[in-house]
Amino acid sequence: MRIEQLEFIAAVTQHGSLRRASEHLHISQPALSEAIAKLERELGVPLLDRRRSGARISAEGRDLLRNMIEVLEAVDRLKSAAGDRTAAARMLRIGTVNAGTSSLLLPALRRFQAARPGATVEIRNLQQSEIETSLAEGGLDVGLVNLLSGDDTPPGLEGTPVRHGHPVVVMPTGHELASRAEVTVDELRAEPFVGMRAGYVMHRFAHRIFGSALPRDWHSTDGAEMGKTMVAEGFGLTVLPDYSVTDDLLTRTGLITSRPIADDRTAVTMVVLQRRESRPTRAVQDLVATLTDPHDRPRLAS
């Protein structure tokens, strides 16, 4: 068994296919496939599920992936202890829905990097189902997702709440509804609406409050960041978690504002997801601790 064989498996998991992994590693796909096949023969288990459409990590491979990563991290620590300054810190892979990127994740990452100089991160803006799948398959270390009242944490994953809030109506600061203390669903329905695409929690919430009577003018977009930008540009109003709006740059500069939804008591929570059966690395533990630090949380409406 060679260390690079473990790195090859980790690369296939991270990049989703042999082809993309071989491009990232700058080796030929046949050479990569043969190296992994030798490791499979040595361990006596199939590490990849090879299909005509491509290869991805197998169930057996997922079960062993955490052990492989621990070996690679131990090698990195050994190199660092021996003074090998060329040993790069392992990249921390984070999947996030847009609602948590600017108001929560980026400030937390600044504090994380201040405490761990040289740490590198890869941030992927994904839909919630993509985050859950990548976590289960070992392609992500942590994920940030929103859960509505009554939602369950997916099987095999565990969640740590980092923000609690409520959905709010987001509008341009100069909009006539900004003079109201709260906005009714009927008032919101009468306005052009910027909705999240299917697969986002706020898409599900919007359909819940509107029922079968949807706004006549309905724009769709991927994620909260573009949604807020479209609101600021006058395309319409949207609904988002209040913690996605409270400390946002567009709010601080006075381009957008938000109001509660009348007679709605829905709770929405941002949760850090991790694999339930894996032992998190120190870097992951530090990031989760930074995200959940109560001293760095903005005040939210209760």
C-alpha positions as semicolon CSV with decimal commas, in nm:
position;residue;x (nm);y (nm);z (nm)
1;M;0,000;0,000;0,000
2;R;0,132;0,343;-0,097
3;I;0,027;0,683;0,037
4;E;-0,049;0,809;-0,313
5;Q;-0,306;0,532;-0,360
6;L;-0,500;0,674;-0,065
7;E;-0,464;1,022;-0,214
8;F;-0,606;0,889;-0,541
9;I;-0,918;0,756;-0,366
10;A;-0,963;1,088;-0,183
11;A;-0,931;1,274;-0,515
12;V;-1,192;1,057;-0,689
13;T;-1,428;1,119;-0,397
14;Q;-1,368;1,492;-0,399
15;H;-1,395;1,543;-0,776
16;G;-1,669;1,288;-0,843
17;S;-1,510;1,083;-1,122
18;L;-1,188;0,916;-1,236
19;R;-1,160;1,158;-1,528
20;R;-1,180;1,475;-1,318
21;A;-0,952;1,326;-1,052
22;S;-0,690;1,233;-1,313
23;E;-0,702;1,588;-1,455
24;H;-0,658;1,735;-1,107
25;L;-0,372;1,498;-1,021
26;H;-0,208;1,539;-1,364
27;I;-0,182;1,166;-1,426
28;S;-0,345;0,954;-1,693
29;Q;-0,683;0,800;-1,621
30;P;-0,563;0,442;-1,694
31;A;-0,270;0,486;-1,454
32;L;-0,503;0,620;-1,185
33;S;-0,750;0,337;-1,235
34;E;-0,478;0,071;-1,219
35;A;-0,329;0,218;-0,898
36;I;-0,670;0,207;-0,732
37;A;-0,733;-0,147;-0,863
38;K;-0,407;-0,262;-0,700
39;L;-0,520;-0,113;-0,369
40;E;-0,857;-0,287;-0,406
41;R;-0,684;-0,620;-0,459
42;E;-0,460;-0,562;-0,158
43;L;-0,751;-0,467;0,071
44;G;-0,988;-0,723;-0,077
45;V;-1,278;-0,479;-0,117
46;P;-1,409;-0,275;-0,414
47;L;-1,334;0,091;-0,343
48;L;-1,497;0,226;-0,659
49;D;-1,834;0,156;-0,814
50;R;-1,741;0,137;-1,183
51;R;-2,023;0,194;-1,429
52;R;-2,051;0,283;-1,794
53;S;-2,139;0,641;-1,696
54;G;-1,827;0,670;-1,480
55;A;-1,676;0,562;-1,148
56;R;-1,751;0,690;-0,801
57;I;-1,667;0,570;-0,452
58;S;-1,844;0,251;-0,347
59;A;-2,028;0,185;-0,020
60;E;-1,725;-0,011;0,102
61;G;-1,502;0,278;0,000
62;R;-1,714;0,527;0,195
63;D;-1,684;0,308;0,504
64;L;-1,304;0,316;0,476
65;L;-1,269;0,676;0,360
66;R;-1,241;0,832;0,705
67;N;-0,959;0,590;0,794
68;M;-0,778;0,681;0,471
69;I;-0,814;1,053;0,541
70;E;-0,683;1,002;0,895
71;V;-0,375;0,828;0,750
72;L;-0,317;1,115;0,507
73;E;-0,357;1,371;0,783
74;A;-0,115;1,177;1,002
75;V;0,138;1,182;0,717
76;D;0,092;1,559;0,683
77;R;0,147;1,603;1,057
78;L;0,460;1,387;1,041
79;K;0,600;1,593;0,754
80;S;0,524;1,915;0,938
81;A;0,685;1,787;1,258
82;A;0,993;1,688;1,058
83;G;1,021;2,040;0,924
84;D;0,895;1,973;0,573
85;R;0,747;2,315;0,498
86;T;0,634;2,203;0,156
87;A;0,366;1,980;0,305
88;A;0,051;2,178;0,237
89;A;-0,223;2,189;0,496
90;R;-0,519;1,977;0,393
91;M;-0,794;2,180;0,238
92;L;-1,113;2,211;0,441
93;R;-1,409;2,147;0,211
94;I;-1,728;2,335;0,295
95;G;-2,065;2,316;0,124
96;T;-2,311;2,598;0,191
97;V;-2,647;2,726;0,082
98;N;-2,627;3,094;-0,015
99;A;-2,822;3,210;0,291
100;G;-2,523;3,149;0,516
101;T;-2,233;3,262;0,299
102;S;-2,194;3,637;0,353
103;S;-2,359;3,683;0,693
104;L;-2,221;3,376;0,870
105;L;-1,962;3,167;0,690
106;L;-1,721;3,433;0,563
107;P;-1,688;3,616;0,899
108;A;-1,637;3,280;1,071
109;L;-1,370;3,181;0,819
110;R;-1,182;3,506;0,882
111;R;-1,166;3,419;1,253
112;F;-1,081;3,057;1,172
113;Q;-0,787;3,155;0,951
114;A;-0,663;3,407;1,207
115;A;-0,638;3,117;1,455
116;R;-0,495;2,873;1,197
117;P;-0,257;3,066;0,967
118;G;-0,199;2,884;0,640
119;A;-0,524;2,689;0,653
120;T;-0,695;2,667;0,316
121;V;-1,062;2,623;0,240
122;E;-1,276;2,532;-0,058
123;I;-1,630;2,677;-0,047
124;R;-1,898;2,528;-0,270
125;N;-2,237;2,695;-0,306
126;L;-2,475;2,402;-0,349
127;Q;-2,835;2,304;-0,302
128;Q;-2,918;2,129;0,022
129;S;-2,961;1,785;-0,135
130;E;-2,618;1,817;-0,302
131;I;-2,459;1,909;0,030
132;E;-2,617;1,612;0,206
133;T;-2,505;1,370;-0,067
134;S;-2,147;1,505;-0,074
135;L;-2,122;1,480;0,304
136;A;-2,244;1,119;0,302
137;E;-1,993;1,030;0,029
138;G;-1,700;1,208;0,194
139;G;-1,671;1,484;-0,065
140;L;-1,731;1,757;0,196
141;D;-1,611;1,804;0,552
142;V;-1,898;2,023;0,672
143;G;-2,216;2,166;0,527
144;L;-2,433;2,467;0,613
145;V;-2,804;2,421;0,544
146;N;-3,139;2,570;0,649
147;L;-3,410;2,365;0,819
148;L;-3,773;2,471;0,862
149;S;-3,987;2,385;1,163
150;G;-4,048;2,009;1,160
151;D;-3,759;1,922;0,927
152;D;-3,538;1,632;1,034
153;T;-3,163;1,596;1,001
154;P;-3,090;1,346;0,719
155;P;-3,000;0,989;0,824
156;G;-2,628;0,938;0,876
157;L;-2,565;1,308;0,942
158;E;-2,568;1,512;1,260
159;G;-2,647;1,880;1,286
160;T;-2,533;2,159;1,517
161;P;-2,760;2,468;1,513
162;V;-2,572;2,794;1,455
163;R;-2,853;3,043;1,383
164;H;-3,221;3,056;1,476
165;G;-3,460;3,291;1,302
166;H;-3,777;3,341;1,100
167;P;-3,854;3,398;0,731
168;V;-3,897;3,766;0,644
169;V;-4,006;3,967;0,340
170;V;-3,707;4,132;0,170
171;M;-3,771;4,450;-0,029
172;P;-3,594;4,762;-0,158
173;T;-3,556;5,018;0,120
174;G;-3,773;5,270;-0,068
175;H;-4,060;5,028;-0,129
176;E;-4,401;5,142;0,000
177;L;-4,435;4,826;0,213
178;A;-4,120;4,927;0,403
179;S;-4,338;5,171;0,601
180;R;-4,533;4,876;0,747
181;A;-4,439;4,697;1,068
182;E;-4,518;4,367;0,896
183;V;-4,634;4,244;0,554
184;T;-4,935;4,019;0,495
185;V;-4,922;3,726;0,257
186;D;-5,188;3,895;0,039
187;E;-4,975;4,210;0,013
188;L;-4,671;3,999;-0,080
189;R;-4,872;3,802;-0,334
190;A;-4,972;4,122;-0,514
191;E;-4,607;4,216;-0,576
192;P;-4,362;4,077;-0,835
193;F;-4,184;3,794;-0,654
194;V;-3,826;3,662;-0,666
195;G;-3,842;3,296;-0,565
196;M;-3,569;3,043;-0,503
197;R;-3,556;2,749;-0,742
198;A;-3,690;2,408;-0,641
199;G;-3,449;2,238;-0,401
200;Y;-3,408;2,539;-0,173
201;V;-3,585;2,559;0,164
202;M;-3,722;2,905;0,083
203;H;-3,881;2,767;-0,235
204;R;-4,070;2,520;-0,019
205;F;-4,163;2,790;0,231
206;A;-4,293;3,028;-0,040
207;H;-4,522;2,760;-0,178
208;R;-4,639;2,685;0,174
209;I;-4,753;3,042;0,246
210;F;-4,896;3,114;-0,102
211;G;-5,072;2,782;-0,145
212;S;-5,225;2,748;-0,491
213;A;-5,258;3,127;-0,536
214;L;-4,906;3,220;-0,644
215;P;-4,793;3,575;-0,732
216;R;-4,866;3,650;-1,096
217;D;-4,509;3,765;-1,168
218;W;-4,264;3,506;-1,034
219;H;-3,891;3,523;-1,109
220;S;-3,666;3,235;-1,007
221;T;-3,301;3,227;-0,909
222;D;-3,035;3,012;-0,746
223;G;-2,969;3,113;-0,388
224;A;-3,011;3,402;-0,148
225;E;-2,723;3,617;-0,273
226;M;-2,864;3,657;-0,624
227;G;-3,213;3,686;-0,477
228;K;-3,110;3,985;-0,264
229;T;-2,934;4,144;-0,560
230;M;-3,245;4,107;-0,775
231;V;-3,453;4,268;-0,499
232;A;-3,208;4,559;-0,479
233;E;-3,232;4,600;-0,857
234;G;-3,613;4,621;-0,841
235;F;-3,715;4,284;-0,987
236;G;-3,949;4,213;-0,697
237;L;-3,970;4,102;-0,334
238;T;-3,852;3,775;-0,184
239;V;-3,862;3,574;0,139
240;L;-3,543;3,469;0,317
241;P;-3,429;3,380;0,670
242;D;-3,380;3,697;0,873
243;Y;-3,020;3,601;0,956
244;S;-2,944;3,605;0,583
245;V;-3,050;3,971;0,565
246;T;-2,968;4,131;0,902
247;D;-2,594;4,177;0,856
248;D;-2,582;4,162;0,475
249;L;-2,383;4,426;0,285
250;L;-2,692;4,532;0,087
251;T;-2,876;4,589;0,416
252;R;-2,587;4,781;0,573
253;T;-2,562;5,008;0,269
254;G;-2,936;5,078;0,274
255;L;-3,031;4,910;-0,053
256;I;-3,262;4,645;0,095
257;T;-3,461;4,600;0,415
258;S;-3,688;4,334;0,559
259;R;-4,018;4,302;0,746
260;P;-4,184;4,012;0,934
261;I;-4,464;3,816;0,769
262;A;-4,795;3,883;0,944
263;D;-4,944;3,586;1,131
264;D;-4,651;3,358;1,041
265;R;-4,455;3,193;1,321
266;T;-4,242;2,957;1,112
267;A;-3,896;2,900;1,257
268;V;-3,592;2,850;1,035
269;T;-3,256;2,729;1,163
270;M;-2,914;2,723;1,003
271;V;-2,736;2,399;1,091
272;V;-2,379;2,275;1,048
273;L;-2,397;1,918;0,916
274;Q;-2,129;1,650;0,957
275;R;-2,116;1,277;0,901
276;R;-2,249;1,107;1,212
277;E;-2,005;0,814;1,221
278;S;-1,687;1,002;1,133
279;R;-1,438;1,142;1,381
280;P;-1,394;1,508;1,279
281;T;-1,045;1,644;1,229
282;R;-0,914;1,919;1,455
283;A;-0,963;2,170;1,173
284;V;-1,330;2,072;1,138
285;Q;-1,378;2,092;1,515
286;D;-1,223;2,440;1,519
287;L;-1,443;2,562;1,233
288;V;-1,762;2,430;1,394
289;A;-1,662;2,594;1,723
290;T;-1,607;2,922;1,540
291;L;-1,943;2,900;1,364
292;T;-2,125;2,827;1,691
293;D;-1,949;3,095;1,899
294;P;-2,237;3,289;2,059
295;H;-2,023;3,601;2,103
296;D;-2,003;3,648;1,727
297;R;-2,374;3,613;1,649
298;P;-2,579;3,910;1,531
299;R;-2,899;3,977;1,720
300;L;-3,203;3,829;1,552
301;A;-3,572;3,889;1,596
302;S;-3,730;3,633;1,827
